[in-house]
Amino acid sequence: MAWVDKKYTLYKSENFEEYMKALGVGFFLRKIGNNVSPTVFLVKKGDWYEFHTESTFKTTILKFKLGEEFEEETMDGRVVKTTMTLDGNTLNQVQKTDKKSTISREFSDTECKVICTYGDVVSTRWYKV
Ligand code: DKA
C-alpha cells in the first residue's frame, strides 16, 4: 500500500452541495464545505488505522480497526456508528443512518477518488498528491 501516509488534497468536486443538503447540513456550513480543499491521509499503526482529514475549517482523525464498528463524529457534527473496510486500494466507510450512507476512497500513487453516497444522492470528489 504505497499510498499509506501519502497526503492527498482536493482539487475537484461534483454534486457536493446536493450531498450536504441531503445530509441536512445548514447553509453556512455548506458554504464552508464548498470552499475548503481538505488534505487527507491514512496512517497504519499495527492493527489500528487513522484516517486524517485536515482543512482550514476543521481537522478530524478517525481511529479504527478494519471491520470493527466505532463511533464517528462527522465533519458536520453528527454522531454515527461507522465501519471501515479495505478492498484492495479502496477504503470503504459505511455509516449506520436512516438511509444508505457510504464514503468510498480509491487510492492510487497519485490520486484519490472519493464517492460519497447518501440515499440516492452521490457526490464524487478528486484528490491528488
Ligand atoms: C470528503 O472526504 C467528504 C467527506 C464528507 C463530509 C460530510 C460533511 C461535510 C460538511 C462540511 O471529501
Backbone and ligand atoms as CSV (ligand in chain L), in Angstrom:
chain,resi,resn,atom,element,x,y,z
A,1,MET,N,N,0.847,-1.201,0.000
A,1,MET,CA,C,0.000,0.000,0.000
A,1,MET,C,C,0.881,1.250,0.000
A,2,ALA,N,N,1.385,1.563,-1.189
A,2,ALA,CA,C,2.299,2.706,-1.332
A,2,ALA,C,C,1.613,4.030,-0.993
A,3,TRP,N,N,0.298,4.011,-0.936
A,3,TRP,CA,C,-0.451,5.258,-0.714
A,3,TRP,C,C,-0.642,5.571,0.772
A,4,VAL,N,N,-0.334,4.613,1.656
A,4,VAL,CA,C,-0.450,4.894,3.090
A,4,VAL,C,C,0.559,5.987,3.450
A,5,ASP,N,N,0.161,6.902,4.304
A,5,ASP,CA,C,0.977,8.047,4.745
A,5,ASP,C,C,1.075,9.175,3.698
A,6,LYS,N,N,0.668,8.909,2.459
A,6,LYS,CA,C,0.747,9.947,1.430
A,6,LYS,C,C,-0.388,10.948,1.601
A,7,LYS,N,N,-0.107,12.224,1.384
A,7,LYS,CA,C,-1.134,13.251,1.572
A,7,LYS,C,C,-1.772,13.624,0.241
A,8,TYR,N,N,-3.103,13.646,0.215
A,8,TYR,CA,C,-3.874,13.955,-0.986
A,8,TYR,C,C,-4.752,15.178,-0.706
A,9,THR,N,N,-4.760,16.108,-1.647
A,9,THR,CA,C,-5.531,17.348,-1.454
A,9,THR,C,C,-6.603,17.482,-2.526
A,10,LEU,N,N,-7.785,17.902,-2.097
A,10,LEU,CA,C,-8.931,18.037,-3.005
A,10,LEU,C,C,-8.640,19.035,-4.131
A,11,TYR,N,N,-8.968,18.633,-5.389
A,11,TYR,CA,C,-8.843,19.613,-6.479
A,11,TYR,C,C,-10.097,19.703,-7.338
A,12,LYS,N,N,-11.050,18.756,-7.169
A,12,LYS,CA,C,-12.272,18.811,-7.979
A,12,LYS,C,C,-13.395,18.109,-7.214
A,13,SER,N,N,-14.593,18.647,-7.343
A,13,SER,CA,C,-15.710,18.099,-6.580
A,13,SER,C,C,-16.998,18.264,-7.376
A,14,GLU,N,N,-17.813,17.212,-7.415
A,14,GLU,CA,C,-19.091,17.275,-8.145
A,14,GLU,C,C,-20.244,16.935,-7.228
A,15,ASN,N,N,-21.266,17.739,-7.251
A,15,ASN,CA,C,-22.531,17.472,-6.552
A,15,ASN,C,C,-22.409,17.463,-5.022
A,16,PHE,N,N,-21.353,18.098,-4.493
A,16,PHE,CA,C,-21.153,18.074,-3.037
A,16,PHE,C,C,-22.218,18.899,-2.315
A,17,GLU,N,N,-22.659,19.989,-2.970
A,17,GLU,CA,C,-23.731,20.822,-2.392
A,17,GLU,C,C,-25.002,19.971,-2.179
A,18,GLU,N,N,-25.381,19.198,-3.190
A,18,GLU,CA,C,-26.594,18.364,-3.081
A,18,GLU,C,C,-26.415,17.285,-2.013
A,19,TYR,N,N,-25.199,16.718,-1.953
A,19,TYR,CA,C,-24.897,15.692,-0.938
A,19,TYR,C,C,-25.042,16.293,0.466
A,20,MET,N,N,-24.458,17.473,0.688
A,20,MET,CA,C,-24.543,18.108,2.015
A,20,MET,C,C,-25.996,18.467,2.342
A,21,LYS,N,N,-26.742,18.944,1.348
A,21,LYS,CA,C,-28.171,19.255,1.571
A,21,LYS,C,C,-28.908,18.003,2.014
A,22,ALA,N,N,-28.664,16.878,1.332
A,22,ALA,CA,C,-29.341,15.616,1.665
A,22,ALA,C,C,-29.016,15.201,3.103
A,23,LEU,N,N,-27.773,15.476,3.537
A,23,LEU,CA,C,-27.385,15.124,4.910
A,23,LEU,C,C,-28.031,16.041,5.946
A,24,GLY,N,N,-28.549,17.175,5.482
A,24,GLY,CA,C,-29.163,18.133,6.407
A,24,GLY,C,C,-28.182,19.198,6.886
A,25,VAL,N,N,-27.047,19.343,6.194
A,25,VAL,CA,C,-26.055,20.358,6.577
A,25,VAL,C,C,-26.633,21.747,6.264
A,26,GLY,N,N,-26.511,22.670,7.199
A,26,GLY,CA,C,-27.104,24.006,7.057
A,26,GLY,C,C,-26.339,24.888,6.071
A,27,PHE,N,N,-26.965,26.020,5.734
A,27,PHE,CA,C,-26.472,26.930,4.685
A,27,PHE,C,C,-25.013,27.357,4.894
A,28,PHE,N,N,-24.688,27.857,6.086
A,28,PHE,CA,C,-23.344,28.417,6.301
A,28,PHE,C,C,-22.263,27.341,6.241
A,29,LEU,N,N,-22.574,26.179,6.836
A,29,LEU,CA,C,-21.609,25.078,6.804
A,29,LEU,C,C,-21.429,24.545,5.378
A,30,ARG,N,N,-22.498,24.591,4.584
A,30,ARG,CA,C,-22.383,24.170,3.179
A,30,ARG,C,C,-21.465,25.120,2.406
A,31,LYS,N,N,-21.566,26.416,2.701
A,31,LYS,CA,C,-20.684,27.397,2.029
A,31,LYS,C,C,-19.232,27.063,2.364
A,32,ILE,N,N,-18.978,26.760,3.649
A,32,ILE,CA,C,-17.611,26.408,4.055
A,32,ILE,C,C,-17.195,25.116,3.351
A,33,GLY,N,N,-18.090,24.106,3.403
A,33,GLY,CA,C,-17.792,22.804,2.786
A,33,GLY,C,C,-17.441,22.921,1.317
A,34,ASN,N,N,-18.110,23.840,0.628
A,34,ASN,CA,C,-17.863,24.024,-0.812
A,34,ASN,C,C,-16.574,24.779,-1.091
A,35,ASN,N,N,-16.058,25.447,-0.059
A,35,ASN,CA,C,-14.892,26.312,-0.293
A,35,ASN,C,C,-13.582,25.807,0.286
A,36,VAL,N,N,-13.637,24.697,1.039
A,36,VAL,CA,C,-12.378,24.194,1.577
A,36,VAL,C,C,-11.833,23.065,0.698
A,37,SER,N,N,-10.533,22.952,0.674
A,37,SER,CA,C,-9.849,21.861,-0.045
A,37,SER,C,C,-9.095,21.030,0.988
A,38,PRO,N,N,-9.779,20.039,1.558
A,38,PRO,CA,C,-9.128,19.256,2.614
A,38,PRO,C,C,-7.949,18.444,2.092
A,39,THR,N,N,-7.055,18.115,2.999
A,39,THR,CA,C,-5.964,17.174,2.727
A,39,THR,C,C,-6.240,15.932,3.565
A,40,VAL,N,N,-6.169,14.753,2.925
A,40,VAL,CA,C,-6.475,13.509,3.643
A,40,VAL,C,C,-5.281,12.552,3.556
A,41,PHE,N,N,-5.148,11.718,4.579
A,41,PHE,CA,C,-4.142,10.641,4.523
A,41,PHE,C,C,-4.468,9.562,5.543
A,42,LEU,N,N,-4.009,8.355,5.235
A,42,LEU,CA,C,-4.238,7.197,6.099
A,42,LEU,C,C,-2.916,6.812,6.762
A,43,VAL,N,N,-2.991,6.546,8.062
A,43,VAL,CA,C,-1.823,6.105,8.820
A,43,VAL,C,C,-2.121,4.706,9.352
A,44,LYS,N,N,-1.160,3.788,9.285
A,44,LYS,CA,C,-1.357,2.433,9.811
A,44,LYS,C,C,-0.457,2.246,11.022
A,45,LYS,N,N,-1.074,1.808,12.127
A,45,LYS,CA,C,-0.301,1.564,13.352
A,45,LYS,C,C,-0.626,0.159,13.837
A,46,GLY,N,N,0.060,-0.845,13.314
A,46,GLY,CA,C,-0.269,-2.240,13.628
A,46,GLY,C,C,-1.638,-2.569,13.072
A,47,ASP,N,N,-2.555,-3.037,13.943
A,47,ASP,CA,C,-3.933,-3.354,13.531
A,47,ASP,C,C,-4.807,-2.102,13.435
A,48,TRP,N,N,-4.320,-1.006,13.984
A,48,TRP,CA,C,-5.106,0.226,14.034
A,48,TRP,C,C,-4.783,1.131,12.849
A,49,TYR,N,N,-5.799,1.849,12.415
A,49,TYR,CA,C,-5.623,2.825,11.334
A,49,TYR,C,C,-6.120,4.185,11.817
A,50,GLU,N,N,-5.559,5.217,11.220
A,50,GLU,CA,C,-6.076,6.575,11.461
A,50,GLU,C,C,-6.323,7.209,10.099
A,51,PHE,N,N,-7.537,7.738,9.916
A,51,PHE,CA,C,-7.807,8.484,8.690
A,51,PHE,C,C,-7.901,9.966,9.057
A,52,HIS,N,N,-6.958,10.734,8.537
A,52,HIS,CA,C,-6.871,12.161,8.871
A,52,HIS,C,C,-7.502,13.001,7.768
A,53,THR,N,N,-8.315,13.969,8.159
A,53,THR,CA,C,-8.822,14.983,7.229
A,53,THR,C,C,-8.436,16.336,7.813
A,54,GLU,N,N,-7.606,17.069,7.089
A,54,GLU,CA,C,-7.137,18.364,7.585
A,54,GLU,C,C,-7.654,19.462,6.675
A,55,SER,N,N,-8.200,20.504,7.281
A,55,SER,CA,C,-8.614,21.665,6.478
A,55,SER,C,C,-8.582,22.903,7.349
A,56,THR,N,N,-8.692,24.059,6.697
A,56,THR,CA,C,-8.702,25.317,7.444
A,56,THR,C,C,-9.951,25.403,8.314
A,57,PHE,N,N,-11.006,24.637,7.936
A,57,PHE,CA,C,-12.249,24.631,8.698
A,57,PHE,C,C,-12.138,23.736,9.931
A,58,LYS,N,N,-11.636,22.511,9.749
A,58,LYS,CA,C,-11.634,21.537,10.828
A,58,LYS,C,C,-10.639,20.431,10.503
A,59,THR,N,N,-10.078,19.830,11.544
A,59,THR,CA,C,-9.239,18.650,11.345
A,59,THR,C,C,-9.862,17.507,12.118
A,60,THR,N,N,-10.054,16.370,11.463
A,60,THR,CA,C,-10.614,15.211,12.169
A,60,THR,C,C,-9.683,14.013,11.966
A,61,ILE,N,N,-9.685,13.144,12.973
A,61,ILE,CA,C,-8.937,11.884,12.866
A,61,ILE,C,C,-9.882,10.758,13.257
A,62,LEU,N,N,-10.133,9.833,12.333
A,62,LEU,CA,C,-10.925,8.647,12.639
A,62,LEU,C,C,-9.962,7.533,12.998
A,63,LYS,N,N,-10.135,6.946,14.195
A,63,LYS,CA,C,-9.257,5.855,14.625
A,63,LYS,C,C,-10.075,4.582,14.628
A,64,PHE,N,N,-9.593,3.557,13.933
A,64,PHE,CA,C,-10.421,2.349,13.776
A,64,PHE,C,C,-9.576,1.116,13.475
A,65,LYS,N,N,-10.221,-0.046,13.696
A,65,LYS,CA,C,-9.692,-1.312,13.206
A,65,LYS,C,C,-10.605,-1.732,12.071
A,66,LEU,N,N,-10.059,-2.309,11.019
A,66,LEU,CA,C,-10.878,-2.696,9.874
A,66,LEU,C,C,-11.973,-3.663,10.306
A,67,GLY,N,N,-13.215,-3.403,9.866
A,67,GLY,CA,C,-14.337,-4.304,10.137
A,67,GLY,C,C,-14.948,-4.142,11.511
A,68,GLU,N,N,-14.395,-3.270,12.343
A,68,GLU,CA,C,-14.940,-3.095,13.705
A,68,GLU,C,C,-15.654,-1.754,13.816
A,69,GLU,N,N,-16.924,-1.832,14.220
A,69,GLU,CA,C,-17.744,-0.616,14.319
A,69,GLU,C,C,-17.176,0.331,15.385
A,70,PHE,N,N,-17.199,1.613,15.076
A,70,PHE,CA,C,-16.771,2.624,16.052
A,70,PHE,C,C,-17.689,3.840,15.935
A,71,GLU,N,N,-17.593,4.725,16.922
A,71,GLU,CA,C,-18.434,5.934,16.896
A,71,GLU,C,C,-17.679,7.052,16.169
A,72,GLU,N,N,-18.315,7.593,15.142
A,72,GLU,CA,C,-17.692,8.667,14.364
A,72,GLU,C,C,-18.426,9.975,14.605
A,73,GLU,N,N,-17.673,11.048,14.846
A,73,GLU,CA,C,-18.300,12.373,14.790
A,73,GLU,C,C,-17.936,12.961,13.433
A,74,THR,N,N,-18.953,13.192,12.598
A,74,THR,CA,C,-18.701,13.656,11.229
A,74,THR,C,C,-18.282,15.137,11.247
A,75,MET,N,N,-17.769,15.604,10.107
A,75,MET,CA,C,-17.310,16.998,9.997
A,75,MET,C,C,-18.423,17.990,10.348
A,76,ASP,N,N,-19.670,17.598,10.061
A,76,ASP,CA,C,-20.799,18.496,10.332
A,76,ASP,C,C,-21.437,18.207,11.686
A,77,GLY,N,N,-20.772,17.411,12.521
A,77,GLY,CA,C,-21.193,17.266,13.906
A,77,GLY,C,C,-22.182,16.157,14.206
A,78,ARG,N,N,-22.526,15.310,13.211
A,78,ARG,CA,C,-23.401,14.171,13.505
A,78,ARG,C,C,-22.583,13.064,14.155
A,79,VAL,N,N,-23.226,12.278,15.028
A,79,VAL,CA,C,-22.537,11.131,15.618
A,79,VAL,C,C,-23.182,9.872,15.056
A,80,VAL,N,N,-22.385,9.045,14.393
A,80,VAL,CA,C,-22.918,7.844,13.736
A,80,VAL,C,C,-22.024,6.637,14.051
A,81,LYS,N,N,-22.608,5.448,13.920
A,81,LYS,CA,C,-21.814,4.209,14.042
A,81,LYS,C,C,-21.245,3.913,12.661
A,82,THR,N,N,-19.953,3.692,12.619
A,82,THR,CA,C,-19.261,3.565,11.333
A,82,THR,C,C,-18.372,2.323,11.313
A,83,THR,N,N,-18.304,1.697,10.139
A,83,THR,CA,C,-17.376,0.583,9.951
A,83,THR,C,C,-16.542,0.849,8.705
A,84,MET,N,N,-15.232,0.622,8.822
A,84,MET,CA,C,-14.309,0.811,7.698
A,84,MET,C,C,-13.807,-0.558,7.244
A,85,THR,N,N,-13.749,-0.740,5.937
A,85,THR,CA,C,-13.132,-1.949,5.391
A,85,THR,C,C,-12.209,-1.539,4.248
A,86,LEU,N,N,-11.289,-2.434,3.939
A,86,LEU,CA,C,-10.338,-2.154,2.868
A,86,LEU,C,C,-10.512,-3.213,1.804
A,87,ASP,N,N,-10.766,-2.777,0.570
A,87,ASP,CA,C,-10.939,-3.706,-0.543
A,87,ASP,C,C,-9.877,-3.336,-1.583
A,88,GLY,N,N,-8.742,-4.003,-1.552
A,88,GLY,CA,C,-7.618,-3.609,-2.416
A,88,GLY,C,C,-7.152,-2.223,-2.026
A,89,ASN,N,N,-7.235,-1.289,-2.966
A,89,ASN,CA,C,-6.810,0.089,-2.678
A,89,ASN,C,C,-7.986,1.007,-2.350
A,90,THR,N,N,-9.137,0.401,-2.057
A,90,THR,CA,C,-10.319,1.220,-1.748
A,90,THR,C,C,-10.692,1.077,-0.277
A,91,LEU,N,N,-10.741,2.223,0.394
A,91,LEU,CA,C,-11.155,2.263,1.792
A,91,LEU,C,C,-12.648,2.604,1.812
A,92,ASN,N,N,-13.443,1.689,2.349
A,92,ASN,CA,C,-14.898,1.877,2.358
A,92,ASN,C,C,-15.382,2.230,3.757
A,93,GLN,N,N,-16.112,3.308,3.838
A,93,GLN,CA,C,-16.652,3.801,5.111
A,93,GLN,C,C,-18.168,3.674,5.046
A,94,VAL,N,N,-18.734,2.839,5.930
A,94,VAL,CA,C,-20.190,2.648,5.939
A,94,VAL,C,C,-20.724,3.212,7.244
A,95,GLN,N,N,-21.620,4.189,7.116
A,95,GLN,CA,C,-22.196,4.842,8.299
A,95,GLN,C,C,-23.630,4.353,8.489
A,96,LYS,N,N,-23.964,3.953,9.737
A,96,LYS,CA,C,-25.327,3.491,10.019
A,96,LYS,C,C,-26.230,4.708,10.185
A,97,THR,N,N,-27.091,4.929,9.207
A,97,THR,CA,C,-28.051,6.032,9.311
A,97,THR,C,C,-29.383,5.534,8.752
A,98,ASP,N,N,-30.360,6.440,8.666
A,98,ASP,CA,C,-31.680,6.031,8.171
A,98,ASP,C,C,-31.641,5.623,6.691
A,99,LYS,N,N,-30.645,6.147,5.952
A,99,LYS,CA,C,-30.516,5.812,4.526
A,99,LYS,C,C,-29.140,5.211,4.288
A,100,LYS,N,N,-28.937,4.677,3.078
A,100,LYS,CA,C,-27.604,4.199,2.715
A,100,LYS,C,C,-26.627,5.374,2.822
A,101,SER,N,N,-25.539,5.186,3.559
A,101,SER,CA,C,-24.593,6.278,3.749
A,101,SER,C,C,-23.175,5.723,3.699
A,102,THR,N,N,-22.491,5.974,2.593
A,102,THR,CA,C,-21.147,5.418,2.414
A,102,THR,C,C,-20.204,6.460,1.832
A,103,ILE,N,N,-18.940,6.307,2.177
A,103,ILE,CA,C,-17.894,7.117,1.547
A,103,ILE,C,C,-16.794,6.135,1.127
A,104,SER,N,N,-16.570,6.020,-0.183
A,104,SER,CA,C,-15.502,5.120,-0.620
A,104,SER,C,C,-14.367,5.959,-1.187
A,105,ARG,N,N,-13.145,5.552,-0.844
A,105,ARG,CA,C,-11.957,6.300,-1.278
A,105,ARG,C,C,-11.009,5.338,-1.974
A,106,GLU,N,N,-10.868,5.527,-3.270
A,106,GLU,CA,C,-9.985,4.658,-4.060
A,106,GLU,C,C,-8.649,5.379,-4.267
A,107,PHE,N,N,-7.593,4.781,-3.729
A,107,PHE,CA,C,-6.272,5.421,-3.772
A,107,PHE,C,C,-5.413,4.849,-4.888
A,108,SER,N,N,-4.655,5.717,-5.549
A,108,SER,CA,C,-3.549,5.273,-6.399
A,108,SER,C,C,-2.327,6.023,-5.883
A,109,ASP,N,N,-1.192,5.845,-6.536
A,109,ASP,CA,C,0.020,6.539,-6.079
A,109,ASP,C,C,-0.114,8.056,-6.156
A,110,THR,N,N,-0.972,8.524,-7.076
A,110,THR,CA,C,-1.033,9.970,-7.316
A,110,THR,C,C,-2.402,10.599,-7.039
A,111,GLU,N,N,-3.462,9.766,-6.973
A,111,GLU,CA,C,-4.823,10.310,-6.858
A,111,GLU,C,C,-5.633,9.549,-5.823
A,112,CYS,N,N,-6.683,10.188,-5.346
A,112,CYS,CA,C,-7.675,9.502,-4.521
A,112,CYS,C,C,-9.051,9.962,-5.012
A,113,LYS,N,N,-9.871,8.990,-5.435
A,113,LYS,CA,C,-11.219,9.325,-5.907
A,113,LYS,C,C,-12.208,8.951,-4.809
A,114,VAL,N,N,-13.008,9.927,-4.415
A,114,VAL,CA,C,-13.926,9.726,-3.287
A,114,VAL,C,C,-15.365,9.743,-3.802
A,115,ILE,N,N,-16.125,8.716,-3.456
A,115,ILE,CA,C,-17.548,8.695,-3.831
A,115,ILE,C,C,-18.362,8.702,-2.536
A,116,CYS,N,N,-19.106,9.802,-2.351
A,116,CYS,CA,C,-19.942,9.963,-1.145
A,116,CYS,C,C,-21.386,9.681,-1.557
A,117,THR,N,N,-22.038,8.774,-0.858
A,117,THR,CA,C,-23.428,8.433,-1.186
A,117,THR,C,C,-24.297,8.590,0.045
A,118,TYR,N,N,-25.414,9.282,-0.123
A,118,TYR,CA,C,-26.420,9.326,0.943
A,118,TYR,C,C,-27.775,9.143,0.276
A,119,GLY,N,N,-28.445,8.005,0.577
A,119,GLY,CA,C,-29.688,7.683,-0.130
A,119,GLY,C,C,-29.375,7.565,-1.610
A,120,ASP,N,N,-30.096,8.333,-2.437
A,120,ASP,CA,C,-29.821,8.262,-3.879
A,120,ASP,C,C,-28.990,9.450,-4.380
A,121,VAL,N,N,-28.397,10.199,-3.445
A,121,VAL,CA,C,-27.561,11.349,-3.840
A,121,VAL,C,C,-26.081,10.940,-3.796
A,122,VAL,N,N,-25.392,11.214,-4.879
A,122,VAL,CA,C,-23.980,10.814,-4.985
A,122,VAL,C,C,-23.128,12.036,-5.317
A,123,SER,N,N,-22.029,12.192,-4.586
A,123,SER,CA,C,-21.059,13.244,-4.902
A,123,SER,C,C,-19.709,12.580,-5.147
A,124,THR,N,N,-19.024,13.023,-6.192
A,124,THR,CA,C,-17.693,12.476,-6.480
A,124,THR,C,C,-16.670,13.585,-6.287
A,125,ARG,N,N,-15.576,13.216,-5.627
A,125,ARG,CA,C,-14.542,14.213,-5.322
A,125,ARG,C,C,-13.169,13.632,-5.667
A,126,TRP,N,N,-12.293,14.477,-6.189
A,126,TRP,CA,C,-10.976,14.023,-6.621
A,126,TRP,C,C,-9.894,14.749,-5.832
A,127,TYR,N,N,-8.963,13.947,-5.332
A,127,TYR,CA,C,-7.816,14.467,-4.580
A,127,TYR,C,C,-6.540,14.072,-5.320
A,128,LYS,N,N,-5.490,14.890,-5.179
A,128,LYS,CA,C,-4.198,14.484,-5.745
A,128,LYS,C,C,-3.044,14.795,-4.797
A,129,VAL,N,N,-1.950,14.070,-5.022
A,129,VAL,CA,C,-0.770,14.200,-4.155
A,129,VAL,C,C,-0.115,15.554,-4.389
L,1,DKA,C1,C,-14.593,14.024,1.676
L,1,DKA,O1,O,-13.873,13.293,2.373
L,1,DKA,C2,C,-16.063,14.190,2.008
L,1,DKA,C3,C,-16.420,13.778,3.399
L,1,DKA,C4,C,-17.872,14.030,3.730
L,1,DKA,C5,C,-18.073,15.198,4.651
L,1,DKA,C6,C,-19.521,15.396,5.001
L,1,DKA,C7,C,-19.970,16.707,5.560
L,1,DKA,C8,C,-19.081,17.912,5.414
L,1,DKA,C9,C,-19.718,19.178,5.893
L,1,DKA,C10,C,-18.779,20.362,5.880
L,1,DKA,O2,O,-14.154,14.621,0.686
